[in-house]
Amino acid sequence: MLLAACGDQFADPADFDGEPRCGAEKYYELLGKRESVLNSIDLPKTARVLHPNDVITMDFSPDRLTIDIDTSGLISSVTCR
């Protein structure tokens, strides 16, 4: 029951209409740069920065900015998920 209170309006990816809502396009310029550039940027409160081998939830949220860091410490992807 507790988890239902935390539910996202798009908890089921099949309900997603295909329109990203997290503003990832504003951060595309970060691709290929070192993770340390994130220290000088105000990211949305719901954003997450993921590193290799991080344990994460598999819920889908088109409103959540997700930034992936590769094993070299470079930003490898900026997506809404």
Secondary structure, 3 states (H helix, E strand, C coil): CHHHHCCCCCCCHHHCCCCCCCCHHHHHHHCCCEHHHHHHCCCCCCCEEECCCCCCCCCCCCCCEEEEECCCCEEEEEEEC
